[in-house]
Amino acid sequence: MYAGRDGERGGPLIRVAARACLRATAGAGLVVFLLVGTPTKTTPAAADFTPVTAQVATAALHRSTAQIMAFGCDMERHDGTAVAVDGGVLLTNQHVVAGSRLVDVVAEGQPTEVGGQPLVADAGDVATVTEPGPPLPALPLAPEDPLAGTTVRVAGYPSALPGERAPGLTIVTTQVVDYVAGPTLDQPWPVMRLAAPVRPGMSGGPVLDASGRLAGIVFGNEVPTGQALVIPVSQLRRLLADHAFVPVAC
């Protein structure tokens, strides 16, 4: 099963379940020689990249990630994370901002500002918020979902535990475990699982691949494994290309 809402102050973080793996990997092509043609496998696109250093990845995540504080119709507060993509848009989770009358955006080193009206995707736990000020540097979208076993970095703004100060932007280096079918996780597409868990408040946080591109956004943890659950970039890319977001009245 999938544990409650992520990002609610003082509330349970996450929703989740486990299911069978779905994954399609790269195919093969033909190299044609003079006189004789011999079929050979091409290099997968996922293998064609230049890795970035931990320092470069960390700097990119600090520049492009913001904290979200969404106040619902009853002014109940939900905390989450968002990441900048092209067009002055922040990507986050529907369960963080849906039905909010006010969404505050806090980027590192900048004052708190009121974001634009949240828009929610026509399917899945994805939403957008218009950036209130000068756009944060956008993270480029990865061309495809990262393969199982590859290293990724997850970033977000965890809520403070009782008696502690909020830790600020937290970055975790982990690995892609696999992909599982989405319906039992309330998602209409395959879901990426990561080896490490995330904390409340990190919903909507970016997942960066080894080349420093956006590979997905977090939406929960799986019970009982504790593995983070991620909406993969293939689905984010499709939603953005189709402009598949609509307003939700308070």
Order of alpha helices (4+ residues) and beta strands (2+ residues): beta-beta-alpha-beta-beta-beta-alpha-beta-beta-beta-beta-beta-beta-beta-beta-beta-beta-alpha-beta
